[in-house]
Amino acid sequence: MKTFNVPEFYRSPIISKIKQYRKVQDPRKRDNSPTLLDFGPVQFLIARHFGFCYGVENAIEISFKALDENPGKRIFLLSQMIHNPDVNNDLTERGVRFLQDTHGEQLIPFDTLTPDDVVIIPAFGAPLNIIDILESKNIKTAAYNTTCPFVERVWKKSETIGKDNYTIIIHGKHNHEETRSTFSRSNQHSRAIIVRDLNEAKLLAEYIKGTKSPEQFAIDFKDRYSTSLNIATDLQRVGVINQTTMLASETQEIADFFKSVMIEKYGEEHITKHFADTRDTLCYATNENQDATYGLLETEADLAIVVGGYNSSNTSHLVELCERKFHTYFIASEKEIIDKNTIRHFDYPNKKHITTSGFLPDKNPLRIILTSGASCPDSVIEGVINKINSFYTNLIPVEDVLQKLNT
């Protein structure tokens, strides 16, 4: 796989050695057990897969290239390049400005742009109408387009089933940048509708079965479906694609559910005429990180720490998984660890920050699960390790801990 020119300050000597060790030890990626870093009084169980993925490294390389190649020019990001505050802050500190926020609200009017300006398309992609606006201003959007290739793969799948006259069901968060981009392309080739979870899938099934009215559909799925969609005729053939960072198990459950609904209505012998078997369209990194988190759930630990941007979809799902077994703390960086007793973390279900005292149990050794989302730099993970280690004495030196990996 291609390697990227990512700034050194995102790297970590500790994490790099761990990843290299696991690459040699498990080249086929069949072992999802965590890596143990035993510092004596505190032990870290590091997920098998975590941190920057292919798409994120590609986006970072292109964005910093845009800065290097355009001194003196105004450089804009359509919205957050990735959902990580450190990376976005690094870019804004270098003069990059955001045209929109993560929900698509305008921060800087497009009317102020000129052909001399540089606009970076984020890793999530951009809706087609936005691309058209930028191109109409003679801004070359292809020059610094950081769209993840795995997102583009989903777009191609939507085009394929859309041209076969299937209505496209998108499993995703309707206000997420990637889902908005995917919806715009699905809408170009067919009709599309967004469902957030299995409950919304079950609600949509009522319309497939014809048990609810078109008027109620407009309320239940407001702003989440193609305006051209006719529920009387356009829900007879459906296929499921997804926002690439959703839970793989949930996407599969939703796809299986819709397949069963179509079998119930039309019979199994006619299923291929009514349901497009698209298989899973999650990216490899999302799959690997989620599988590695299931590996963490098979271990014993005193708590879990998940690191990443609070608006990061893939990170939030790692939090959901860890919470099934462990006291889990979702933090953006080591700065959220105030001291040995206090941590400031994000309550994802309620979308608010909270402060917890006594988050580190008085145990020896203390076992801590540690993982991060696909947009979190390795340097941030090392920062968390170093911050927690600073609370303890008589630690085994880092060099000795890493040496143990090879024995």
GIBELQUI-V481429 format. One record per pair of residues at least 12 apart in sequence whose ideal C-beta (glycine too) atoms are under 7 Angstrom apart, sorted by the first residue. I is the first residue (numbers start at 1). J is the second residue. Records with the same first field share a line. If there is no record, write none. Layout:
I=J ; J
This chain:
1=54
4=57 ; 58 ; 61
5=61
6=57 ; 60 ; 61
7=64
9=379
10=377 ; 378 ; 379
11=378 ; 379
12=378 ; 379 ; 381 ; 382
14=382 ; 385 ; 398 ; 402
15=51 ; 378 ; 381 ; 382
16=378
17=402
18=35 ; 46
21=405 ; 406
22=35 ; 48
29=288
31=48
32=48 ; 291 ; 292 ; 294 ; 295
33=48 ; 295
34=46 ; 47 ; 48 ; 295 ; 296 ; 299
37=401
38=396 ; 401 ; 404
39=389 ; 395 ; 396 ; 401
40=365 ; 394 ; 395 ; 396
41=364 ; 365 ; 366 ; 392 ; 394 ; 395
42=365 ; 366 ; 368 ; 388 ; 389 ; 392
43=365 ; 366 ; 367 ; 368
44=368 ; 370 ; 385
45=296 ; 299 ; 301 ; 367 ; 368 ; 369 ; 370
46=370
47=292 ; 293 ; 296 ; 371
48=292 ; 295
49=288 ; 289 ; 292
50=289 ; 292 ; 371 ; 372
51=372 ; 376 ; 378 ; 381
52=374 ; 377 ; 378
53=285 ; 374
54=285
55=123 ; 148 ; 149 ; 150 ; 283
56=82 ; 123 ; 374 ; 375
58=146
59=81 ; 82 ; 122 ; 123 ; 146
60=87
62=144 ; 146
63=81 ; 91 ; 120 ; 146
66=118 ; 120 ; 144
67=94
70=118
73=116 ; 117 ; 118
74=117
75=95 ; 96 ; 118 ; 120
76=96 ; 97 ; 99 ; 117 ; 118 ; 119 ; 120
77=91 ; 96 ; 98 ; 99 ; 120 ; 122
78=99 ; 100 ; 119 ; 120 ; 121 ; 122 ; 126 ; 130
79=98 ; 100 ; 101 ; 102 ; 122 ; 177
80=98 ; 102 ; 122
81=120 ; 122 ; 123 ; 146
82=123 ; 375
83=309 ; 311 ; 312 ; 375
84=308 ; 309 ; 312 ; 375 ; 376
85=309 ; 332
86=333 ; 377 ; 380
87=375 ; 377
102=177 ; 311
103=175
104=180
110=133
113=137 ; 139
115=137 ; 138 ; 139
117=139
118=144
119=134 ; 139 ; 141
120=144 ; 146
121=141 ; 144 ; 145 ; 146 ; 147
122=146 ; 177
123=146 ; 147 ; 148
124=151 ; 177 ; 178 ; 181
125=147 ; 151 ; 178 ; 181
126=181
127=180 ; 181 ; 184
128=184 ; 185 ; 188
129=184
148=283
150=244 ; 283
151=178 ; 244
153=281
154=182 ; 241 ; 244 ; 281
155=182 ; 185
157=241 ; 278 ; 281
158=182 ; 185 ; 186 ; 189 ; 241
159=185 ; 189
161=239 ; 276 ; 278
162=186 ; 189 ; 190
163=189
164=276
165=190 ; 237
166=190 ; 237 ; 238 ; 239 ; 276
167=190 ; 191 ; 193 ; 229 ; 234 ; 235 ; 237 ; 238
168=186 ; 190 ; 192 ; 239 ; 241
169=193 ; 195 ; 238 ; 239 ; 240 ; 258
170=182 ; 183 ; 186 ; 192 ; 194 ; 241 ; 242
171=195 ; 240 ; 242 ; 243 ; 246 ; 251 ; 254
172=194 ; 242 ; 243 ; 246
173=196 ; 243 ; 313
174=194 ; 196 ; 223 ; 224
176=243 ; 313
178=243 ; 244
179=194 ; 243
182=243
187=226
191=226 ; 228 ; 229 ; 234
192=225 ; 226
193=221 ; 224 ; 225 ; 229
194=224
195=254
197=250
198=250 ; 253 ; 254 ; 257
201=254 ; 257 ; 258
203=220
205=261
207=231 ; 235
208=235 ; 261 ; 265
209=265
214=231
217=231
236=274
237=273 ; 274
238=258 ; 275
239=275 ; 276 ; 278
240=254 ; 255 ; 258 ; 278
241=278 ; 281
242=281 ; 282
243=313
244=281 ; 282 ; 283 ; 286
245=286 ; 313 ; 314
246=282 ; 313
247=290 ; 317
248=280 ; 282 ; 286 ; 287 ; 290
251=280 ; 282
252=280
258=275
259=271 ; 275
262=274 ; 275
285=374
286=314 ; 374
289=314 ; 318 ; 374
290=317 ; 321
293=318 ; 321 ; 322 ; 371
294=321
296=322 ; 369 ; 371
297=321 ; 324 ; 325
300=367
301=326 ; 367 ; 368 ; 369
302=361 ; 363 ; 366 ; 367 ; 368
303=326 ; 327 ; 329 ; 359 ; 368 ; 369
304=322 ; 326 ; 328 ; 369
305=329 ; 331 ; 368 ; 369 ; 370 ; 384
306=318 ; 319 ; 322 ; 328 ; 330 ; 371 ; 372
307=331 ; 333 ; 372 ; 376 ; 380 ; 381 ; 384
308=372 ; 373 ; 375 ; 376
309=332 ; 375
310=332 ; 346
312=373 ; 375
314=373 ; 374
315=373
316=348
318=371 ; 373
319=348
322=369
326=369
329=343 ; 345 ; 359
330=345 ; 346 ; 348
331=343 ; 345
333=380 ; 383
334=383 ; 384 ; 387
337=387 ; 388
340=360 ; 391
341=357 ; 358
342=355 ; 357
343=356 ; 359
368=388
370=384
